[in-house]
Amino acid sequence: MQLSPVAANPTAAAAPPAADPLGRTSPRSTMLAFLEACRAGNYSVAAHFLDLRDKSALDRAKMGSGLALQLQDILDHSPDFDLEQLSDSPAGDLSDGLSPDVDTIETYGVGKTEITLTIHRVAGKNGGEHWLVTPESLSRLPELHALMVETPFERKLPSQLVTTKFLDTSLWQWMAYLLLAGLLLVLSRLFSRWVLAAVNAVLSLLSKSEWKALHEFARPIWLLLSIIVFRAALEAIGGSVLVRLFITRALMFLFFLSLAWLAADLVDVFAGRIRSRLSPRQRAVSYSVIPLFQRVAKIALFAFAALVTLSHWGYNTNTLLAGLGVGGLAVALAAQKTIENLFGGISVISDRPVLVGDVCQFGTQVGTVEDIGLRSTRIRTPGRTLVCVPNAQFSTMTLENLSARDRFWFHQTLKLRGDANTAQIRQVMEGIESLLREQANVDAGTLPVQFTAIGNYAFELRISAYMNTMNEDDFNRMQSDLLMRILEIVEAAGTGIAVPVQESLNPRMAASPASDSTAPAQG
């Protein structure tokens, strides 16, 4: 038995139909491609979006371009027509109450009756399906187009303002767009200030700082009011469908941007409230954690606004996110250091080895932490220079937090001259120990003074105690006082601080007064 070509090649039978080259895959994409072809002046191409299958080839050639031009004029003069309202699904709008293969383009009132232009899904020649304007709608186009006359307002304008067009939009309409935008920039700003002033008057009884918080919302509210009013006036001004589509999408982008802006200001106010209510001990943490939280929250808000905008523009955000997931791997590899710095900053803030305002030693340097950002940590050195350390490197350093110590360690090595006798050594040790124990702010411990070594030219005493202060200036002041009094104890014992012996290879120089002055006295 001989198999048919389809049966012999199952893969060919399962192959998907070819994509429509004109983009007639959904009601929205069909009408958008139709209007773009009309704007380019390709009315013969635009005729392929009309269902003229019941006409002969000669009639299609004669009627197609004229009907396409009429439909374009009708849609351009329809302020209520909005491409965004058409379904972008290949299946169309299944909730409009019409047949599953039919969608509404726009409805027009003619006297006491209504004329509805529709689009339906038909089978393609090469397999698959695409959407075309229905024959019933095409038959009503001449009647609708005859009713498309100049408005009373346009009759009063100079003819040049009406007939001169750019992107199929009259010159007077472009002037109206610009004038409206300028007026809104002024009026909406004043209105937003009046609204905030009224709200502030109500809240003034609660706190004197309310106006400062509300003032942060003035600019996003001003932008929101401008967008809303401009969108409402757009229908009254009119213009071609494509111009209105582009303006509507721009307004949509600005709308979600202003919402994200308003939410970002709310984050700032919320963070400020939290910071103001923290205790002084907790504020050091807030200076590091809260700024990072604000930055991450703002990035997330604006990214979400961008995704919502793209979704309303008709883009498949799921596909976009999947593409970002694949492309994100390449970006992550290219921005490996940046990501390391980001997680390094999160590690520093979460682990909190140092906080903003802390004095720390990192590597061989010492400085005060001024900011822990997403990429680097800025540290002010004692020389008043600013050091920026990448977070990936800073998080792996051995950090000594000098501000976190609860007290200072006073430790000195005292070398008495080699001619000191045991009585003098004991007198010095007892005097220093008594001095340390007399100090109210000194924790002398059990053995503050130790005799640790007998050297070639000196006897070594080790002094160790803790000063109960966390202020470095107080420690330096107390340390200076103790050292001065220790020198007085050494002098009172009849001995002194040892200095190194300088030997000379020349016997004459060794016997000279100069060489004698550098050597310690021998007992």
C-alpha positions, 0 to 999 in steps of 0.5 A, a space after each residue: 500500500 502506498 502512503 500519502 505524502 502527509 502520512 509518510 511525513 508526520 512531521 510535515 502534518 504537525 508543522 505550525 502554520 506560517 505567521 501572517 506577514 502583515 501582522 494580522 494576528 489579533 484585532 489590535 495588531 491588525 488595525 495598528 498595521 492597517 493605520 501604519 500602512 495608511 500613514 505611509 500612503 500604501 493604500 493598496 497594502 492597507 486593502 489587504 486588511 479588508 475582507 473583499 473576498 466576495 469581490 472579483 480581482 478587478 473590483 478589489 483593485 478598484 475599491 480596496 484603496 478607496 475603502 481603506 482611505 475612507 476607513 482611515 478618515 473615519 477612525 481619525 475623526 473618531 475621538 472615542 476610538 482607542 486602539 488600546 481598547 481592542 483585544 491583543 489576543 489571537 482569539 479576540 475578545 471573548 467577553 463582548 457578547 459577540 460571536 467568538 470570531 467577531 470583535 467590535 472596532 467602534 460604534 457610531 450613532 447615525 440619527 436614531 440608529 447605530 452603525 457598528 464597525 466590526 472585524 472577524 477572524 478568517 482562514 488564511 490561504 497558507 494555513 492559520 487564521 488572521 483578522 479582517 474588517 468585515 464586509 458588512 462594515 465595509 458596506 457602511 463606510 461610504 455612509 459614515 464617511 459622508 457624515 465626516 465633515 468639519 466641525 463648527 469650530 474648524 469652520 471658524 479657523 483659517 483653512 491653512 490651520 485645518 488643511 496643513 497636516 503632519 502625521 495626518 493631524 491638523 496644524 491647529 490640533 498640534 498647536 492645541 496640544 502644545 498650548 494645553 501642555 503649557 497651561 497644565 504645567 502652570 495650573 496643575 502646579 498651582 492647584 497641587 499647592 492649593 490642595 497640599 496647603 488645605 491638607 496641611 491646614 487640617 494636619 497642622 494641629 498634629 505636628 509642625 513637620 507635616 508641611 515638610 512631609 507633604 511638600 515632598 508630594 507636590 511634584 508627583 501630584 502635579 504631574 498626575 493632575 497634568 496627565 489626567 487633564 491632558 488625557 481628558 482633553 485629548 478626546 476633545 482635540 482629536 487627531 489621527 489615531 496613531 498620534 493619539 495612540 502615541 500620546 496615550 502611551 506616553 501619558 501612560 508611561 508618565 502616569 505610572 512613572 508619577 505613581 512610582 515617584 509618589 510611592 518613592 516619596 512615601 518611602 522617604 517619608 516613612 524612612 524619616 519617621 522611623 529614623 526620628 522615632 529610634 533611640 540614639 543608640 539605634 540611630 547608628 543602625 538606621 544610618 546604614 540600613 535605612 538608606 540601603 532599604 530606600 535605594 532598593 525599594 525605589 529601584 523595585 518601584 520604578 522597575 515595577 512601573 516599567 513592567 506595568 507600562 510595557 504590559 499596558 502597551 501590549 508587550 508580553 511581560 512574561 516573555 520579557 521576564 523570561 528573556 531577562 532571565 536568560 540575558 540576566 545571566 550574561 549581564 551578571 557575568 559581565 557585571 560580576 564585580 558590581 554584583 559582588 559589591 552589591 552583595 558585599 554591601 548587604 553583607 556589611 549592613 546585615 552583619 554590622 561589623 561597622 556602622 555609619 559613624 563608627 571609627 574603624 581600622 581597615 587594613 593599615 588605615 583608620 577612618 570614620 565610616 560616612 556611607 555604606 552604599 550599594 557599590 562602595 563604602 566611603 571612609 573619612 581618614 584622619 587626614 580628612 581625605 575620603 577613601 572609597 573601598 568596594 564592598 566586595 573587598 571591604 566585606 572580606 577585610 579584617 575590620 577593627 571597630 574602634 568605636 565599639 570598645 567599651 573601655 581603653 587599654 592603658 599598657 606601657 613598657 617602662 625600662 629603668 636604668 641598669 644602675 637601679 637597685 632592687 629597693 628602687 625597683 620595688 619603690 617604683 613598682 609600688 608607687 605605680 600600682 598605688 597611683 593606678 588604684 587611686 584613680 576612680 576611672 582606672 580598673 587596675 586589675 590584680 597585677 597592674 605592674 609586673 617585673 618582666 625582664 632583666 636586659 643588658 642595660 635596663 630593667 623592664 616593667 610592664 604596666 597594664 590597666 583599663 580606663 573606664 571611658 569610651 571617649 578617646 579624648 578623655 583617654 588621651 587626657 588621662 593617659 598623659 596625666 598618668 605618664 607624667 606622674 609615673 615619671 615623677 615616681 621614677 625620679 622620686 625613687 632616685 633612678 631614671 629611664 634607660 637609654 640604649 648604649 652606643 658602642 664605638 670601635 675607636 678607643 679614643 672616641 670611647 674615652 671622649 666626653 661625647 661618648 661618655 655622655 651617650 652611655 648610661 651611668 654604671 653603678 
